[in-house]
Every structure is written in structure tokens, then in C-alpha cells.
Amino acid sequence: MSPRSVHATPTTAAQRLVILVATRKGAWLFVGDARRETWTADGPHFLGHNISHLQLDPRDGRTLLAAAKTGHLGPTIFRSTDLGKSWLEAQQPPAFAKPSNDLPARSVDHSFWLSPGHASEPGSWYAGTSPQGLFKSEDGGVSWVPLPGVNDNAQLRAWMGTVQDGTPDGPKLHSIIVDPRDPAHLYFGMSGGGVHESHDGGQTWATLIKGMQVVGGFDPSDVSFHDPHCLRLCPSNPDRLYQQNHCGIYRMDRSGDPAGDVWDRIGEKMPESVGDIGFPMVVHPTDADTAWVLPMDGSDVWPRTAPDGRPAAYITRDAGSTWQRLDQGLPQSQAWWTLKRQAMTVDTQPAPALYLGTTSGELWIGHEEGARWTNIARHLPEIYAVEVATLP
């Protein structure tokens, strides 16, 4: 496939933070000053494309990857090495190889999740797709190869179910995590299909579902019934994982404890009237006891809206023993939006701020760790993912 070049308005080098917003109809970069009070919109990039995820490479501070799809051009990945001034399409986007066994052949509907590789491996990236697949690039996103340890694994394939199962917009492999201490230690989640871990760079995988609950009436020992929504590793303590699940909020501590592969449902301490169902989860950059969620209405038919039309983030500062509501500045009534699993993040400033993008196209910043919310942008397309990075 020959590269397609797309050009957009350049950003301002003197500004310090950039919010990367992926939407149903394109991507935007919001460049902010050091105080995080003034933001300049750069976009749209790829107007009309479904952009599932937009990521800046933390290893060089300038390379951007965008997971894109249009109805007539199909799924691909775009790459920029100048902070979005120009883009080139990947020469070899993620595509399933012909299975090495008797498994049915599949085709990629869209790339969903992008994760930079380990700091010791410049140019390495991982991509998770729908239907569930795992791919790797070692040349900065120019070319991608499938990882047969996942894509041709008969047991994992059985747990993935069919394209008709799972989430409304297709089953997904997501939450790709590289242990900062070991480039061969990987995690990912599948919706549906559970949480999985590799210690050999993705050749073999073990399943991590102990303690996770499933929808009533289904067998929790069947991995295909497990639906992790978002998996996060604590930067300050890589032995701790948090998870927002179809059935609650969980934490796992793995520091040499023989029971360290069991999930503890910490969401049961959330207010009963709100519940612990949602899609995104965010962990503090320097405090492993602090994490945030934004619950949604998960009752009955799963309306996927803010409970009672009153959205709020909830923070725990004690690893899930207690939770506090954070809604100052957010709408207090008649706000029937929610967040996708990639649409909430946190920066790494000394006093971190939260960022969230809504299904109604609003971009918000939560100053003082989410204590005070202000709106950055309205009337964008439905927001799929939000990331934030510090500019060089």
C-alpha cells in the first residue's frame, strides 16, 4: 500500500503540554501553557476518519501514531515525526497472517489500542485490534507484524468468541502494558476474553482472572465470559495493577505474594447508589494508592450514561478502601454522557491534572487531581480516546 500524505496546522513549540484527542470524525491536538489554563486547538487531523487512539512516543517527544479507519479506505495507522505537521500512512499496517494451524482466517476491522514499547527499545510499538489481535512494530510504526503467540493461539482464540459477541462496536484487544522493568513482561485485556500476561515477549501467555466476577448466570471459570474494560499498571509500583471491569473495580498486588495473582474487588466500597461499573480507570503517576474512575449507569439495559445524569469522577487515596466524589464544575443535572475506556488520563506534573473526553464531544480538565473541573472544548465529535504529554 502506498503512503498517503495528510497535512495539518503546526503546533507552537514554546507551549508545554499537548492533549491528544481521538474522535469518531478525526483527531485534535490541544496545546497548553505551563499553567494548563490556555489551550490552542490544532485540527482536525484526518477529518472524517474514525480515530480510535492517538499516542505520542515518550522516548523522543515528537513521533505521533494514529489508529485510523474510514469506510472506503479501511483500517490503517498514520505516523508523524514532526508533532502532527505532516503524516504518512504505515507501509504495512496491522493485518492478520494466514493462521499456521486450522483456525479460521480473520481480517482486521480496526486498530484500537496503541502502546509504545519499552524505553530500552526505541521504535518499538504494540497495537491491539478488533477482532482481538496483537501486533508489533520495531521501526516506529512504519511496518507491523502479527504476534502468533496471541493471534494463532487456539486457546486464546476460543476465549475471544465471535465478531457478533462482546462489545457493541466489536470485540477488542486493549490495555497493552509493558513492564517498565522488563521489556519481555507484557499484559493485555480482551473484551471479552479476560486478562493475560507474558514473560517472554508475547510467545506464551498465562491468564489472570482469579477473583474477577462475571454477569450473573454465567460460569466465572470460562475465560470468554470475562470482560475487563481497562487495565492499568502503577508507574510508581509496577507490582500493582488496577482494573475497571464489566463487573466492578479491582486491584491486584503481585510483590512476591503467593496470592498475588488474585483480583480484589475494591469497587464494593463505592456508593451503592452509583455502583462501580464504568469503562476508564486512571492511576496516579507517583502514588500507587491513588486512582480515579468515572462510573456509568450499568443497571438493567446498560444505558451507558452518567448515573442520574450527574457525571463525576471518584478518587481513592487508600488503594480502594474509600472513595470520594469529584464533581465541582461538572454538570449537576441532565448530562447524559459517559466515557469510553481510553477517554480519561492524567498528566505527570507535580500537581497532576485529569483530562476526560465525553461521548457528547466535550473535553474537560480536572485541576488539583480532579477537585476542580473546567471545560476546554465543546461540540467535538464523539471522543474515543484522550492522552496527554509534555512537549520537549
N, C-alpha and C positions, 0 to 999 in steps of 0.2 A: 504494500500500500504506500503510495507516495505521500510525503508530508503535505499538510495543508497549513498555510501560514495565516494567523489571525493577529491583528494589531489593535492595541487599546491605548488609552490615555496613560502616560507615565505617572508614577508617584513622585513625591517630594522626598529627596534623600535626607533632608535635615530633620524629618519627623521620626519619632522613636518607636511607636507601636503600629502594628497593622492587624486589623481584624479581617479574616478571610471568610467570606460568606458564600456558600454554595446553595443554589436555589433551583426550583423547578424550571426556570426560564433563563438561567445564566448565572454568572458569578460577579461578585463585587469585592473590592478591597477598600476598607475604610482606614485611612492613615491618620493617626492621632498624635497629639503633642505629649510631652512627658507627663503632664498633669492629667491626662486622659479626660479632658474637658472639651476639646475641639477636635472634630473629625471631618475629614475631607473624603468624599466618595470618589472612587476610581472604578468606573464601569458604566454599563455592563460589559463584561467579557463574555463571549460565546452566547449572545442573546438568542434565545430560543432553544438552546441545549438544556437537557437535564444534567445538572452538575451535582453529582452525589457527594463529592468530597473535594476539598481544596487544601493542600498542605504545603508549607514552606519547609525546606530542608534545614534543620537546626545546625547542621555541620558546616554549611557555607553561608547561610543567611540570605541567599538570593535565588536559589532554584525552587521553582514552584511546580507542582504537579496537580493536574485537574482531571478527575474522573468524569468523563462526558458521554452523552448519548443523545442522538436525535432519531426521530422515527425513520428517516430515509437514509441516514449515514451509518447508523448502528453504533455500537459501543466502542470507545477508544479512550486513550489518555493523551492529554496535551502536556507539553513541557515548556517552561520558560526559564531562562538563565539570567534574566535582567529584571526580575521583580514584576513581571507582567507587561513590560513594554511590547514584547513580541512573543509569539507562541509557535511551536512546531508540534505536529502530531507524532506520537510514537511510531517508529518504523515497524515495530512488531508489538501491537497491543496484546493484552491477555487473551488467550484463546486455548480452549481445551485441545489436548492432543488426542489422537485415537487411542482408546484405552488399551493397555498392554494385556488385558485379560478379557473375559467375556462380558464385562459390564457394558450397558448401553452407552452409546456416544452422546455427548451433550454439546450445547453451544452456549457461550456467554451472553446473557441478556444485557447486563451492565456491570461495570466495576463499581463496587460500593464503598470500600474502605481502603485508604492508603496509609501506610506506616513507614517512616524512614527506618533503615536498618541501624545496626549498632554503630556507635561513634568510631569504632576501630575499622569499619568497613565503608569508607567513602563511596558513594554512588550506589549503595545497596538500598533497595526498597522492597516492600511487600504489598500485594494487592489482594483483597478479598472480593469475591464476585457473587452475583446471583445468576443462576443457581450456585450453590455453595462450591467454591473452589479457591485454591490458594496459589498465588503466582509470585515470582521473584524477579527483580531486575538487578543487575550488577553494573549497569552503565548509566545510572542516573535517570532511569525511566525511558530510555530510548527503545530498549527491547525487553520483552518479558518472556519467561519460560514457566510452564506449569510445574508444580511440585507433585510428583506422582505419589509421594507418601501420604498425601491427602486425596488428590483427585482420582487416583486409581486404587484407593484403599477400599476393599469390598465392604469391610465392616462400617467404616465411616459413611460410605455411600448408602448403606442400608438405613443408617440413622438420619440421613438427610431427607428422606421421604421423596415426594414428587414435587414438581413445579406447582401443582394445584394445592399443595399443603402449605402450612406456615403462614407467614405474614401476608397482609392483603396485597402488597406490591411485590411479592415474590420472596422466596427463601433467600437467606443471605449468610455469608461468612464474614464476620466482623470482629472488632476489638482485637486486632492483631497486635500483640505485645512482644517486644524484645527485651529480655532482662538486661539492664544496663551493666551488669557484672559479667555477662556471658552471652556472646552472640549466638551460641547454639541453643540457648534456652528460650523457647517460644511458647506463647499461649495464643489461643483464639476462641471465640464463641461462635456457635451456629444457631440460627433461628429458622427452624428448630434443629436440634441435634446436640445440645449440651456444650460444655466447656472442655477443652482439650489442651494437653501440654506435651512438648517435645524437649528432649535434652540433647538431641543430635542434629540440630539444624533443620528439622522437619522430615527426617526419614521415617521415624516411628513416633507414635503418639499414645499417650495414656489419657483416660477420661477422668474428669473431676466433677462428679455430680453428687457425691455424698452430702447429705443434708439438704439438698435442693428439693423443693416441693414442686408438684405438678398440679394441673387442674383436676378438681375432684372427679373421681370415677376412672381415672387413668392410672396406669401402673408406673410408679416412680422408678422402677428398675429398668424400664425401657427408655434408653437414651433419646430416642426420637421424640418423646413427649416433653423433653426439657427445652425451655425457650429462654436462654439468657438474652436480655436486651442490650446490656452494656457491661463490659468488664474493664476494670481499671487497676493498675499496679501503682503503689505508693512510691513516688520518686525518692522520698527520704527513708523508706524502709521497703526494699523490694521483696521482702518476705511476706508482705501483707497485700492482699487483694481485696477489692470491693466489687460488688456486682449488683446492678439493678436488673431484676428478673421479671418475667411474666407473672411470677408468683412471689413477689416480695423483694426486700433489700437484704443483701448478705455480705458477710465478711469472712475471710479465710486468713489465718496466720500460720506460716509454714516454717518458722525458725527452729528446725530440728525436732519439733514435737511429733511423736508418732501419730498423733491425731490431727496433724497439720494439713490433712487433705480433706477436711470436712468443713462445709459451709455452715456458718451460724447465721440464722435469720434475725438480723438486728432491726429490721423494719417493723417488728411487732411492737416496738416502743414508740412508733409514730402515733399521732392522734387517731383514734378509731374512726372518727367522722371523715378523715382524709384518706387513711389507708396508706399502703406502701407500694402501690403499683405505679409504674411510670416507665420511661424509656432512658433518659440520660442519667449519668452519675459522674461526678467530678471529685477529684481528691486534691487536697492542699499540696502545694509544691514543696513545702518544708515541714509539715506537721502531719504525721501519719494518722493521728487521731481525728483529724478534721476532714469532713467530706460533705458534699451537698447533693441533693436530689431535687427534682421538681415533679411532684406527684400529679397523676391524672386520674380521672374518673374511670375506674376499672370495674365498675359494677355491671351486672346483667349483660347488656349487649355491648359493653365496652365502647361508650360513646367517644372516647379519646378526646376529652375536653378537660379544662381545669375543673376540679371539684366545685360545684355550685357556681361556676363562672367567676371564681375568685382565685386567680393563679398566685402561687407563692413558691419560693424556694424554701427548703428546710435544711438546716445545718446541724451536724453533730460535731461536738468538740471532744467527745469522750468515746470515740470508736463505735458509736451506735447505742450507747446506754441511754442517752437522752437526745431529743431533737428540739430545735427552736424554729419557729416560723419567721421568715424574712419576706415582708411584702410592702415595706414603705416605698411609695412611689409607683407601685404596680396597680393596675385597675382593681377597684374594690367590688365591682359588680359587673355583670353582663359582658364578661371577657371569656369567650368560649373557645379559646385556642389551647394548644398544648405544644410540646416539643418533640422533635424526632430524637433518636438516640445519639446522634452526633452534634446536636444543636445547642450544647451548653459546654462552656470551657472556662478556664481560669488562667490569668497571666502569672508571671513569676516575679513581679515587682515586690519590693519589701513589704508593702501592704497590698496583698493581691486583690484584684477586682474580678468579678464574674462577668461572663458575657453569655447571652442567650438569644436565639432566633426562633421566632414562632411560626406556627403553621399559617398564621394570617399575615406573614410578611413583615413583622416588626423586629427590630434589633435593639436590645437593651443592654445596659451596663449596670452591674451591681457594685457600687463603690463600697469600700470598707468591708470586704469579704461578703458582699451581698446585703449589707444592712440598709443601703440607700440606693434605690433604682432610678435611673433616668433613661429616657428613650433617645437612641441615636438616629434611627431611621424608621420610617413607616412606608407602607404601600409597596414593598418589595414583593416579588413572587413568593410562594410558599418556600420557607427556608428549610433546607435539608441538613446543613452542617455549618458549624461555626468553629473556627480555630483562631488563635491569637498568637502573635510572635513579636519579638523585639527586633527592630531593624538594626543593621550594623552601623 
